[in-house]
Amino acid sequence: MVERVKKPKHDFTEGKILSNIIKMGFPSAIGFAAGNLYQIADMFWVSRLGAGAVAAVTFFSTYYWVISSVNMIAGTGSVAIISRRYGEDDLPRTEVAIKEALLLKLVLAGIFGIIGFITTPTIVRLLGARGDVAAMCIPYGRVLFAGLATNFTCWTIYTALRGIGHPKTAMAIMIGSFALNMALDPFFIFGWWIFPEMGVTGAAVASIISYTLTFAFGVALFCSGRLNVSFHLRPEASIHVRTMWQMMKIGIPAGATSISDALGRSVVMPILAVFGSSAVAVYGAGMQVLHMGIMLCVGLELGLGALIGQNMGAGKPDRAWSTAKQGLALGFGTMVVLGAAIYFFAEPLIRIFFSGTEEVSLGILYYHILAISLPFFGVYIVFEGVFTGSGDTVPLMTVGVVQMWAVQVPAAFLLTRFFDLGPAGVWWAMTGSALTGATLFFILFIRKKWLWRKV
């Protein structure tokens, strides 16, 4: 049995707030970007198979987002509880909270992985996939659903490391996991060396192998005694279904938001698919590059959520308020700069994926529109981190449903059908929904009810 160790030397509930945000947020941003580079790596290699292969990954990603949104239910609750217990300096209960989150993720992944595996052929066809695109999409999706458990639990390892004050460790593991996936992709996609040529499906196989090895390494690290919270065969505190249910209750509104968002995208996808596979392929490839921009804010959100939880657990609501304000200002400023960069470098970015005139032209237009909305997307995401860290997740559901179903979906339909804007109508609808969501979050934020949430 490993010895219990003390907290790390740096206490994120003390010292300069902006410095703490950067120390927690920057590694979280880099790590999250690396974690989500899985899809970009897949898209990079798959794009060598043609626009149809890219469209196949894009169609499935829309459905995968719906199913994997249940990951957010347990994940959001675990952020609040793990960081709050750690802020209270209760290491035994912090250890058990991490284990409870992992167990809950395994159960959810088992249930929804089976559902996704069975329903993939029907759903991707409803989304508009046809012919060769559907034929590539179905096996790719089924492999990912078969390995859903390792995907879900990897994110809990990262959440736990941030929650106990080890964001750099989480970052290093996420970068290593991406590097492994990037290296494995061409072997399974193109059949390099002794490996079979699996095409699009090979990208999914490479991802599952990477997730599995990453999860195993994370568990071994927690068992090694090198962290300030370690796994023990006989922990001082016991695992309780009650705590897992508490994670669910905190996370259900956030999960409902994610599912609502994913379903909204599923409705928007057929609207976009009317304009051909090129529009869908550009949307998929374009979103991957734009995600690299907003990932900085997602990383900031993840780090900020842990900071908010730790400060509230330590009984410092005023410091939590100041942390939130400075985090929001940092997120907005960063996205203004990145939006400008994406706007002016739109053409070389889209040419990473395509060389055809139609795809490049559509891609440039897409980047120009979404670059304008990037600051609003960024603030929206950081607000999510504030409410998640406090455990007050009902606003996430309220704002998410309104911005998707009252703004984005109807606007996409109207702008494409009655204003003849083509694919750009969908992209302007996304911009309007981001602005709406950021505004609603600001109104709820300044009311400060989230500061007094009990967990």
Secondary structure, DSSP 8 states (H G I E B T S, - for coil): --------S--TTSS-HHHHHHHHHHHHHHHHHHHHHHHHHHHHHHGGG-HHHHHHHHHHHHHHHHHHTHHHHHHHHHHHHHHHHHHTT-HHHHHHHHHHHHHHHHHHHHHHHHHHHHHHHHHHHHTT--HHHHHHHHHHHHHHHHTHHHHHHHHHHHHHHHHTT-HHHHHHHHHHHHHHHHHHHHHHHH--TTS---THHHHHHHHHHHHHHHHHHHHHHHHTT-SSS---SS-SS---HHHHHHHHHHHHHHHHHHHHHHHHHHHHHHHHHTT-HHHHHHHHHHHHHHHHHHHHHHHHHHHHHHHHHHHHHTT-HHHHHHHHHHHHHHHHHHHHHHHHHHHHTHHHHHTTT--SHHHHHHHHHHHHHHHHHHHHHHHHHHHHHHHHHHT--HHHHHHHHIIIIIIIHHHHHHHHHTS--THHHHHHHHHHHHHHHHHHHHHHHTT-GGGG---
